[in-house]
Amino acid sequence: MSFIDPTSGLQPVDTSLLPAAVQKGGQQAEQLYETALQFEQVLVEQLTQQIDFSGSSDDGSDDGSDDGSGGDAATGIVDQMLPDALAQGITNGGGIGLAGTIYNSLARQQGLPTTDGS
């Protein structure tokens, strides 16, 4: 199992897209929300690393390549890039909702405004 460097490839957070409650909470709330977003992105990257983009199966059946190697060098590079691209697309498209949940839980503990109004 490989581990992702949590600082590699993370997209900066556009503060204008932060929920209104986070913006009202000031710098501390923004930093907390940004950290929650970064955690979500790392998690999504880890999950997408587990997807087999090569199209090969684990049952030993032929994957259609002539040499049995599963593809050429270009295919290998694309297979390595797809998980990161997919993770960034998911995160940039609003994510999976985990960041908001993490933020709200931690914000309640710290007395910051939450995005769910509680």
NORMOUR-V530256 format. One record per helix or strand. SS is the DSSP state (A for helix, B for strand). FROM is the first residue (numbers start at 1). TO is the last residue. Records with the same first field share a line. If there is no record, write none. Layout:
SS->FROM-TO  FROM-TO
This chain:
A->15-17  20-24  26-49  73-92  98-110
